[in-house]
Amino acid sequence: MPTKRYGSAGSDRSQFCTAACRCLALCSVAGQTVRLVVGAERVAWLLRIRSVSSNRRPEERYRQLRVLIANIVYATPSDPRVVGGAEVSTKALAEGLVARGHEVVVFRGHDSKVADADENVEGVRVVSRDIRNFYWPFDGVVRVKASKAMWHIVDNLGLVPRGLTDLLDEFAPEVVHTNNLIGLSWGVWREAAKRNIPIVHVLRDYYLVCGRSARFRNGRICTSTCAECRVATFARGPKTVLVDAVIGNSKAILDTHLEAGLFVNAKIRTNIVNIAERRAVRVVRSEDGFVTFGYIGRASSEKGLELLAKAFGRMQGNVKLVIAGETRPEVRQRLVAEAGREIDFMGFVAPDEFYSRVDVVVVPSLWAEPLPRAVLEAFSYGRPVIASERGGIPEAVGTAGGGWLFNPDSVDDLVAIMNKVASERTLTDKAALQAFESARRFSAENVTEAHLAVLRAVTVK
């Protein structure tokens, strides 16, 4: 959707410009781009923006909110699994809201092998219920196409886990903040809308337009929604009309969904980065002068690990490659064979342990990754990044000098940058300082306040 252009004369134009500027001031600190909605909603939008401006009464501006956050995965002592960066970012936001005095309940799903739970973690109440579908989507089991198709058909029916409706009635949230809904389904929106609860949705993947949630197939990015994915998502996109505000964790993913015609009723459309607090962790450098490159994350095909291994194998000089995250034995064998040299597989480790081992982080994504947590975390630890130029990655790397972008279609491009970085230690040291400084935009204070501006805007009566 094009950016709002306002051309009316007189006081209305002046009022609109003033309100829009105030909203931009609130959001720019988190690196956002605000999109204003055309048409008859202008007055309603103005009222919302004015409500979060500095002219609000103090008691309204700082009013505590009751927020229900829905995300399919959320780590707790009873179920500590972490699938990807979305749940880490959601957890950081939930705790950031609680730290500012807001009451937060998180609703998550689980598979049939895990018991229902109601826990309190860092001041956040977390309610977990079994999803209503054939299988847990993150169990790692390879299934035939017919089984996947049946799963998506059920998911499109909008069946929510039992217990959500009771929780909505009991907690009575002032706003529902949804994130990754795979397994929970769009039915969360339906139940909130039935109760006239405003809905804010955060785009963290392509679940609404792609059956694989990645828009990546046969080694290539999908430039449009294929027939198979239109069937797999037949109800998801149309139900976005229930959403009052949509936030992309990057401008790239927000644009993809708006261009697909989704969220037509959302009066706020903006992008807000994820939280990654700065942490000063010293690199334990090799005494032999080796430069250590590192990758942290899933070992799935779209992440580009084979590309990284191939580039590493072609490098010159004293270099090492460290990979953190769960990797199956056959994947490790394939990567070592691709590189033709030793790779250090750390397995699943704490971020501090990984970042203390590496000089430079590589993010070789082949898909249009919305906002890789690896980039944010690397900057927060003061580690420069070599990253693919796809999706929202260029937005995350920015132009402050903390990283380098490469074309993932060219292994030679990646090799050239890695060789340059490895051979010029002063270049790496300078980039590390720039990365650490750039990470200020990912602070909990900046990102949480940006989300609060949206939450308060949609809750104005």
C-alpha positions in Angstrom: 0.0 0.0 0.0 1.4 3.4 -0.9 2.4 5.9 1.8 -0.4 8.3 2.7 -0.2 11.6 0.8 -2.3 14.4 2.2 -3.1 17.4 0.1 -6.1 19.1 1.7 -5.7 22.7 2.6 -6.3 24.6 5.9 -6.5 23.5 9.4 -7.3 19.9 8.6 -4.0 19.5 6.7 -2.1 21.2 9.5 -3.6 19.0 12.1 -2.9 15.9 10.1 0.7 16.8 9.5 1.2 17.6 13.2 -0.3 14.3 14.3 1.7 12.3 11.8 4.9 13.9 12.8 4.3 13.1 16.4 3.7 9.5 15.6 6.9 9.4 13.5 8.8 10.9 16.4 7.5 8.1 18.7 8.4 5.4 16.3 11.6 6.6 14.6 13.7 5.7 17.6 13.0 2.0 16.9 13.8 2.4 13.2 10.3 2.2 11.9 8.5 3.4 8.8 4.9 4.4 9.6 2.2 4.0 6.9 -0.9 6.1 7.2 -4.2 4.9 5.9 -6.1 6.7 3.2 -9.8 7.5 3.1 -12.6 7.9 5.6 -10.4 6.5 8.5 -8.3 9.7 8.6 -10.2 11.2 11.5 -10.1 8.0 13.5 -6.4 7.6 12.8 -5.8 11.2 13.9 -7.6 10.6 17.1 -5.5 7.5 17.8 -2.2 9.3 17.0 -3.1 12.3 19.1 -3.9 10.0 22.0 -0.3 8.8 22.1 1.2 12.2 21.6 2.8 14.4 24.3 -0.5 16.3 24.6 -2.3 13.4 26.3 -3.2 13.7 29.9 -0.5 12.1 32.0 -2.9 9.6 33.5 -3.9 8.4 30.0 -0.4 8.5 28.5 1.0 6.2 31.3 -2.2 4.1 31.8 -1.4 0.4 32.5 -2.7 -2.0 29.9 -3.9 -5.6 30.1 -2.3 -7.3 27.1 -2.8 -10.9 25.9 0.1 -12.0 23.7 -0.5 -15.1 21.5 2.5 -17.0 20.1 2.7 -20.7 19.3 6.0 -21.2 21.3 7.2 -19.5 24.5 9.9 -20.9 26.6 9.0 -21.8 30.3 10.5 -24.2 32.8 7.8 -26.8 31.9 8.5 -26.6 28.2 11.7 -24.7 27.5 11.9 -25.5 23.7 13.0 -22.7 21.4 12.3 -23.2 17.7 13.5 -19.9 16.3 14.0 -16.2 16.9 10.3 -15.3 17.0 9.7 -16.7 20.5 12.9 -15.1 21.8 11.7 -11.7 20.5 8.2 -12.3 21.8 9.5 -13.2 25.3 11.7 -10.1 25.4 8.7 -7.9 24.5 6.4 -9.5 27.1 9.0 -9.0 29.8 9.6 -5.5 28.6 5.9 -4.7 29.0 5.8 -6.2 32.5 8.8 -4.2 33.5 6.9 -1.0 32.6 4.0 -2.0 34.9 1.6 -3.6 32.3 -0.2 -6.8 33.0 0.7 -9.5 30.4 -0.7 -13.0 29.8 0.9 -15.1 27.1 -1.1 -17.8 25.4 0.9 -20.5 23.7 0.3 -24.0 22.2 1.9 -27.3 22.7 1.6 -30.9 21.4 -0.3 -33.7 22.9 2.8 -35.1 24.7 3.1 -32.1 26.9 0.6 -31.3 29.8 -1.4 -28.1 29.9 0.3 -25.5 32.1 -0.3 -22.2 33.8 3.0 -20.7 34.9 4.5 -17.4 36.0 7.9 -16.6 34.3 9.6 -13.2 35.1 6.3 -11.7 36.0 4.5 -13.0 32.8 1.7 -15.4 33.2 2.0 -18.1 30.5 -1.0 -20.3 29.7 -0.3 -23.4 27.5 -2.9 -25.5 25.8 -2.9 -28.4 23.3 -3.4 -27.3 19.7 -6.4 -28.8 17.9 -4.8 -30.4 14.9 -3.3 -33.7 13.8 0.3 -33.1 14.9 2.7 -30.6 16.4 4.2 -28.6 13.5 7.7 -28.5 15.0 8.2 -32.1 15.8 10.8 -32.6 13.0 8.9 -35.5 11.5 9.0 -35.7 7.6 5.4 -36.2 6.4 3.8 -36.9 3.1 2.0 -34.2 1.2 -1.5 -35.5 1.9 -0.8 -35.3 5.7 0.4 -31.7 5.4 -2.6 -30.8 3.3 -5.0 -32.1 5.9 -3.1 -30.2 8.7 -3.5 -27.0 6.8 -7.2 -27.6 6.1 -7.8 -28.0 9.8 -5.7 -24.9 10.6 -7.7 -22.8 8.2 -10.9 -23.7 10.0 -9.8 -21.5 12.8 -10.0 -24.0 15.7 -8.3 -22.5 18.7 -6.9 -24.5 21.6 -9.5 -25.2 24.3 -9.2 -22.7 27.1 -8.5 -19.6 25.0 -12.1 -18.4 25.2 -12.3 -18.9 28.9 -9.0 -17.0 29.3 -10.2 -14.1 27.2 -13.3 -13.9 29.4 -11.4 -14.2 32.6 -8.5 -11.9 31.9 -10.5 -9.5 29.8 -7.5 -8.0 27.9 -7.7 -4.5 26.6 -5.8 -5.6 23.5 -4.7 -8.9 21.9 -1.2 -8.9 20.5 -0.7 -11.9 18.1 2.6 -13.2 16.7 3.3 -16.6 15.1 -0.1 -18.2 14.8 0.8 -21.5 13.2 -1.1 -24.1 15.2 -3.1 -21.5 17.1 -4.8 -20.3 13.9 -6.6 -17.1 12.9 -9.4 -18.2 15.3 -7.5 -16.1 17.9 -8.5 -13.0 16.0 -12.1 -14.2 15.7 -12.5 -14.8 19.4 -11.0 -11.4 20.2 -13.2 -9.6 17.6 -16.3 -11.3 19.1 -15.5 -9.6 22.4 -14.6 -6.2 20.7 -11.0 -6.5 21.8 -8.6 -4.6 19.5 -6.1 -6.8 17.7 -2.4 -6.0 16.9 -0.6 -8.6 14.7 3.2 -8.8 14.3 4.5 -10.3 11.1 7.5 -12.5 11.9 7.2 -15.1 9.0 5.1 -15.8 5.9 2.5 -18.1 7.5 -0.4 -16.0 6.2 0.6 -16.4 2.5 2.7 -19.6 2.4 2.1 -23.1 3.5 5.8 -23.4 4.5 5.9 -20.0 6.1 9.1 -19.2 4.2 8.2 -18.3 0.6 11.1 -20.5 -0.4 10.9 -23.6 -2.6 13.3 -25.8 -4.6 16.2 -23.5 -3.6 14.6 -20.3 -4.8 12.6 -17.4 -3.4 8.9 -17.4 -4.3 8.0 -14.0 -5.9 4.3 -14.7 -5.6 1.9 -17.1 -3.8 1.7 -20.3 -5.8 -1.5 -22.3 -6.3 -0.5 -24.8 -3.6 0.0 -22.1 -1.0 -3.2 -20.3 -2.0 -5.0 -23.6 -1.0 -2.9 -24.0 2.2 -3.7 -20.5 3.3 -7.2 -20.0 1.9 -8.8 -18.6 5.0 -5.8 -16.9 6.7 -5.4 -13.9 4.4 -9.1 -13.0 4.2 -9.3 -13.1 8.0 -6.7 -10.3 8.3 -9.7 -7.9 8.0 -10.2 -8.5 11.7 -6.9 -6.9 12.6 -6.7 -3.3 13.8 -3.0 -2.7 13.5 -0.2 -4.7 11.8 3.5 -4.5 12.6 6.2 -6.0 10.5 9.5 -6.8 12.2 11.0 -5.4 9.0 9.7 -3.1 6.2 10.3 -5.9 3.7 7.9 -8.4 5.3 5.3 -5.7 5.9 5.4 -4.7 2.2 5.1 -8.3 1.1 1.8 -8.7 3.0 0.3 -5.3 2.1 1.1 -5.9 -1.6 -0.7 -9.2 -1.4 -3.8 -7.3 -0.3 -3.8 -8.3 3.4 -4.8 -6.2 6.4 -7.0 -3.8 4.5 -8.8 -2.7 7.6 -5.7 -2.1 9.7 -5.5 1.5 10.6 -1.9 1.3 11.7 0.7 -0.3 9.4 4.2 0.0 10.6 7.5 -1.9 11.2 9.3 -2.3 14.5 12.6 -4.1 15.0 13.1 -6.8 17.6 14.7 -6.5 21.0 18.4 -7.4 21.4 20.0 -5.7 24.4 23.7 -4.9 24.2 26.1 -7.3 26.0 29.9 -6.7 26.2 31.4 -10.2 25.8 35.1 -10.3 25.0 36.3 -12.5 22.1 38.7 -15.2 23.2 41.0 -14.9 20.2 43.2 -17.8 19.0 46.8 -17.4 19.9 47.7 -18.8 16.5 46.2 -15.8 14.8 43.2 -17.5 13.3 40.1 -15.5 12.4 36.9 -17.3 13.5 33.7 -17.0 11.5 30.5 -18.2 13.1 26.9 -19.2 12.3 24.2 -19.6 14.9 20.7 -20.9 14.2 18.7 -23.6 12.5 20.3 -25.9 10.0 17.4 -25.8 7.5 18.1 -25.5 3.7 16.8 -21.9 3.4 19.4 -20.7 5.9 22.2 -21.2 3.5 24.6 -23.3 5.5 25.8 -25.3 2.5 26.7 -22.0 0.8 28.7 -20.9 3.9 30.5 -24.3 4.0 31.4 -24.0 0.3 32.7 -20.5 0.7 34.7 -21.5 3.8 36.3 -24.3 1.8 37.6 -21.9 -0.8 39.1 -19.4 1.7 42.7 -18.6 2.1 44.8 -18.0 5.3 44.2 -19.0 8.9 40.5 -19.2 9.4 38.0 -21.3 11.4 34.3 -21.9 11.1 32.1 -22.5 14.2 28.4 -23.5 13.9 26.1 -23.3 16.8 22.6 -24.9 16.9 21.2 -28.4 16.6 22.5 -30.2 13.5 21.8 -33.8 12.6 24.8 -36.1 12.0 24.1 -36.4 8.3 23.9 -32.6 8.0 27.3 -32.2 9.7 28.8 -34.8 7.3 27.4 -33.0 4.3 28.7 -29.6 5.4 32.2 -31.0 6.2 32.3 -32.7 2.8 31.2 -29.4 1.1 34.0 -27.4 2.9 36.7 -30.1 2.6 38.1 -29.0 5.9 37.2 -29.2 9.6 34.2 -27.3 11.0 33.6 -26.9 14.8 30.0 -27.9 15.6 29.1 -26.5 19.1 25.6 -27.8 19.2 22.9 -25.9 21.2 24.8 -23.5 23.4 24.0 -20.2 25.2 24.6 -17.1 23.1 27.4 -15.9 25.5 29.4 -19.1 24.8 29.0 -18.8 21.0 29.8 -15.1 20.7 32.9 -15.4 22.9 34.3 -17.8 20.3 33.8 -15.8 17.1 35.2 -12.7 15.5 32.6 -12.3 12.7 29.1 -13.7 12.3 27.9 -14.9 8.9 24.1 -14.9 8.0 24.0 -16.7 4.6 20.2 -16.8 4.2 18.8 -17.9 0.9 15.2 -17.0 1.6 13.8 -13.5 2.1 14.3 -13.7 5.9 12.2 -11.0 7.6 14.6 -10.1 10.4 17.2 -12.6 11.4 17.8 -12.6 15.1 21.4 -13.5 14.5 22.1 -10.1 13.0 20.6 -8.3 16.0 22.3 -10.5 18.5 25.7 -10.2 16.7 25.5 -6.4 16.9 24.4 -6.5 20.5 27.5 -8.5 21.3 29.7 -6.2 19.2 30.3 -8.7 16.4 30.3 -7.5 12.8 28.2 -9.4 10.3 28.5 -10.7 6.8 25.0 -11.2 5.6 22.8 -12.0 2.6 21.2 -9.0 0.9 17.7 -10.6 1.0 14.5 -9.8 2.8 14.8 -7.5 5.8 18.5 -8.3 6.3 19.8 -5.1 4.7 17.5 -3.1 7.1 19.0 -4.9 10.1 22.6 -4.4 9.0 21.9 -0.8 8.2 24.5 1.7 6.9 26.4 2.4 10.1 29.4 0.2 9.1 28.9 -2.8 11.3 28.6 -5.3 8.5 28.8 -6.3 4.9 26.2 -7.6 2.5 26.7 -10.2 -0.3 24.7 -11.7 -3.1 23.7 -15.2 -2.0 23.5 -16.3 -5.6 27.3 -15.9 -5.9 29.6 -18.0 -3.7 32.5 -16.0 -5.1 31.0 -12.8 -3.6 30.8 -14.4 -0.2 34.4 -15.8 -0.5 35.8 -12.4 -1.5 34.2 -10.6 1.5 35.3 -13.3 4.0 38.8 -13.2 2.6 39.0 -9.4 2.9 37.7 -9.5 6.5 40.1 -12.2 7.5 43.1 -10.5 6.0 42.4 -7.0 7.5 42.1 -7.3 11.3 41.8 -3.5 11.7 38.8 -3.6 9.4 37.2 -6.2 11.6 37.9 -4.3 14.8 36.5 -1.1 13.5 33.3 -2.8 12.3 32.9 -4.5 15.7 32.8 -1.1 17.4 30.3 0.2 14.8 28.1 -2.9 15.2 28.0 -2.4 19.0 27.0 1.2 18.7 24.4 0.4 16.1 22.8 -2.1 18.5 21.3 0.8 20.5 18.3 0.8 18.2 17.4 -2.7 19.3 17.2 -1.8 23.0 14.3 -3.0 25.1 13.4 0.6 26.0 13.2 1.7 22.4 11.4 -1.3 21.0 8.9 -1.7 23.9 7.9 1.9 23.7 7.3 1.7 20.0 5.0 -1.3 20.5 3.3 0.5 23.4 2.6 3.5 21.1 0.6 1.1 18.8 -1.1 -0.7 21.7 -2.3 2.5 23.2 -3.5 3.9 19.9 -5.8 0.9 19.2 -7.2 0.9 22.7 -8.5 4.5 22.5 -12.2 4.5 23.0 
